[in-house]
Amino acid sequence: MKAPSFAYAKPRTLAEALELLARHGEGARILAGGQSLIPSLNLRLSSPELLVDITGISDLKKITPSGRSASIGALVTHSQIERSPEIRQHVPLLAEAVRHIAHPAIRNRGTLGGSLALADPAAEYPACAVALDAVFTISSLRGERRVGAAEFFKGLFETDLKPGEILTAAEFPSGGRSAFLELARRHGDYAIIGLAAHESRFVFFGAGATPVFARNASREKSLEKAKAALKKDLDPPADLYNSSATKLHLAGVLLERAWNTLSTSH
Ligand SMILES: Cc1cc2nc3c(=O)[nH]c(=O)nc-3n(C[C@H](O)[C@H](O)[C@H](O)COP(=O)(O)OP(=O)(O)OC[C@H]3O[C@@H](n4cnc5c(N)ncnc54)[C@H](O)[C@@H]3O)c2cc1C
């Protein structure tokens, strides 16, 4: 099947892109790496009138580390994150997570902003962002606003983004101990269940409609109590191959591995 016909624009500046989005309202869609949007058009799951291709906006392609945080532009690709020495040094959780995203061809085009805006419940970055308490910058013709990751992910494929807005960057705190673990049927597949952990914050993905912060487990001081507390935090949906009980068991296994990693790292 082919995508329904649409108009296409490739602005070179953020201001131009915001202008186009404001003018075309709900009929316009942002195109970044296209790794999720193009298949959904080809399957005719959506039929926008206009695609606003933002990949020509060079300001959104920067990785900017500062003393206490690193800002990553929305158009930074998964491959750039994978290869960046700055990300490995400042945000090692993302450097670990990116290796689990799909395959090189998809990582070469898919972007940080696209993944966050899509908000797939089984995706790696959203959980990392919540674990790290990242802050997102969102722009529109009305100006700029900043939203914490935990408030950004609202529901299944649903975020705080409003029509006319572009996610421009995400800011991640530097340093700290972290662990990233994922169980998938094959390397590169979306996770059955996964865990992004930073200091004592445990955030699961593939475990609900959004990344799930395991609030009770994260408060506990012993592994046994933390594992027991997971029952209060998680009620993972069954998938084609795994029951909810299996996923809860697997979540406990990941928690134990992450706990051991965090307690031995400095
Ligand atoms: C076979 C396959 C396997 C995959 N496996 C994984 C995986 O294991 N883990 C994983 O996390 N992902 C996976 N993906 C998805 C991939 O990571 C995509 O790159 C990502 O979901 C979307 O990024 P994109 O840049 O391609 O966005 P696009 O497809 O261009 O856009 C996705 C959505 O986000 C919106 N959008 C994009 N950028 C912005 C922005 N800056 N501001 C506001 N809205 C925006 C678009 O309008 C669209 O609705 C897979 C994809 C494929 C095809």
The ligand as an SDF file (V2000), in Angstrom:
LIG
                    3D

 53 58  0  0  0  0  0  0  0  0999 V2000
   11.5200   -1.9180   12.2270 C   0  0  0  0  0  0  0  0  0  0  0  0
   11.5710   -0.8490   13.2750 C   0  0  0  0  0  0  0  0  0  0  0  0
   12.0230   -1.1770   14.5340 C   0  0  0  0  0  0  0  0  0  0  0  0
   12.0680   -0.1980   15.5320 C   0  0  0  0  0  0  0  0  0  0  0  0
   12.5070   -0.5570   16.7680 N   0  0  0  0  0  0  0  0  0  0  0  0
   12.5530    0.3690   17.7400 C   0  0  0  0  0  0  0  0  0  0  0  0
   12.9990    0.0430   19.0550 C   0  0  0  0  0  0  0  0  0  0  0  0
   13.4110   -1.0980   19.3410 O   0  0  0  0  0  0  0  0  0  0  0  0
   12.9660    1.0200   19.9960 N   0  0  0  0  0  0  0  0  0  0  0  0
   12.5400    2.2980   19.7150 C   0  0  0  0  0  0  0  0  0  0  0  0
   12.5260    3.1470   20.6080 O   0  0  0  0  0  0  0  0  0  0  0  0
   12.1360    2.6270   18.4910 N   0  0  0  0  0  0  0  0  0  0  0  0
   12.1210    1.7120   17.4990 C   0  0  0  0  0  0  0  0  0  0  0  0
   11.7050    2.0720   16.2510 N   0  0  0  0  0  0  0  0  0  0  0  0
   11.2620    3.4710   16.0210 C   0  0  0  0  0  0  0  0  0  0  0  0
   12.4390    4.3820   15.7080 C   0  0  0  0  0  0  0  0  0  0  0  0
   13.2020    4.5310   16.8870 O   0  0  0  0  0  0  0  0  0  0  0  0
   11.9940    5.7580   15.2570 C   0  0  0  0  0  0  0  0  0  0  0  0
   13.1350    6.4300   14.9510 O   0  0  0  0  0  0  0  0  0  0  0  0
   11.2350    6.6230   16.2290 C   0  0  0  0  0  0  0  0  0  0  0  0
   10.1360    6.0110   16.7690 O   0  0  0  0  0  0  0  0  0  0  0  0
   10.6590    7.8720   15.5710 C   0  0  0  0  0  0  0  0  0  0  0  0
   11.6690    8.7380   15.2590 O   0  0  0  0  0  0  0  0  0  0  0  0
   11.6940    9.4350   13.8480 P   0  0  0  0  0  0  0  0  0  0  0  0
   12.7150   10.4970   13.9470 O   0  0  0  0  0  0  0  0  0  0  0  0
   11.8210    8.4370   12.7870 O   0  0  0  0  0  0  0  0  0  0  0  0
   10.2410   10.1750   13.8290 O   0  0  0  0  0  0  0  0  0  0  0  0
    9.1300   10.2320   12.6960 P   0  0  0  0  0  0  0  0  0  0  0  0
    8.7470    8.8610   12.2560 O   0  0  0  0  0  0  0  0  0  0  0  0
    9.4920   11.2210   11.6600 O   0  0  0  0  0  0  0  0  0  0  0  0
    7.9510   10.8780   13.5790 O   0  0  0  0  0  0  0  0  0  0  0  0
    7.3000   10.1210   14.5840 C   0  0  0  0  0  0  0  0  0  0  0  0
    6.1840   10.9830   15.2100 C   0  0  0  0  0  0  0  0  0  0  0  0
    6.7490   12.0280   16.0070 O   0  0  0  0  0  0  0  0  0  0  0  0
    6.3710   13.3240   15.5000 C   0  0  0  0  0  0  0  0  0  0  0  0
    7.5910   14.1380   15.6360 N   0  0  0  0  0  0  0  0  0  0  0  0
    8.8190   13.8290   15.1590 C   0  0  0  0  0  0  0  0  0  0  0  0
    9.7330   14.7260   15.5630 N   0  0  0  0  0  0  0  0  0  0  0  0
    9.0530   15.6340   16.3110 C   0  0  0  0  0  0  0  0  0  0  0  0
    9.4410   16.8100   17.0270 C   0  0  0  0  0  0  0  0  0  0  0  0
   10.7340   17.2140   17.0740 N   0  0  0  0  0  0  0  0  0  0  0  0
    8.4960   17.5250   17.6990 N   0  0  0  0  0  0  0  0  0  0  0  0
    7.2130   17.0970   17.6870 C   0  0  0  0  0  0  0  0  0  0  0  0
    6.7650   15.9830   17.0340 N   0  0  0  0  0  0  0  0  0  0  0  0
    7.6850   15.2770   16.3570 C   0  0  0  0  0  0  0  0  0  0  0  0
    5.9210   13.0740   14.0710 C   0  0  0  0  0  0  0  0  0  0  0  0
    4.9650   14.0290   13.6280 O   0  0  0  0  0  0  0  0  0  0  0  0
    5.2970   11.6880   14.1860 C   0  0  0  0  0  0  0  0  0  0  0  0
    4.0090   11.7860   14.7240 O   0  0  0  0  0  0  0  0  0  0  0  0
   11.6630    1.1310   15.2400 C   0  0  0  0  0  0  0  0  0  0  0  0
   11.2180    1.4760   13.9570 C   0  0  0  0  0  0  0  0  0  0  0  0
   11.1660    0.4950   12.9730 C   0  0  0  0  0  0  0  0  0  0  0  0
   10.7040    0.8870   11.6000 C   0  0  0  0  0  0  0  0  0  0  0  0
  1  2  1  0
  2  3  1  0
  2 52  2  0
  3  4  2  0
  4  5  1  0
  4 50  1  0
  5  6  2  0
  6  7  1  0
  6 13  1  0
  7  8  2  0
  7  9  1  0
  9 10  1  0
 10 11  2  0
 10 12  1  0
 12 13  2  0
 13 14  1  0
 14 15  1  0
 14 50  1  0
 15 16  1  0
 16 17  1  0
 16 18  1  0
 18 19  1  0
 18 20  1  0
 20 21  1  0
 20 22  1  0
 22 23  1  0
 23 24  1  0
 24 25  2  0
 24 26  1  0
 24 27  1  0
 27 28  1  0
 28 29  2  0
 28 30  1  0
 28 31  1  0
 31 32  1  0
 32 33  1  0
 33 34  1  0
 33 48  1  0
 34 35  1  0
 35 36  1  0
 35 46  1  0
 36 37  1  0
 36 45  1  0
 37 38  2  0
 38 39  1  0
 39 40  1  0
 39 45  2  0
 40 41  1  0
 40 42  2  0
 42 43  1  0
 43 44  2  0
 44 45  1  0
 46 47  1  0
 46 48  1  0
 48 49  1  0
 50 51  2  0
 51 52  1  0
 52 53  1  0
M  END
$$$$
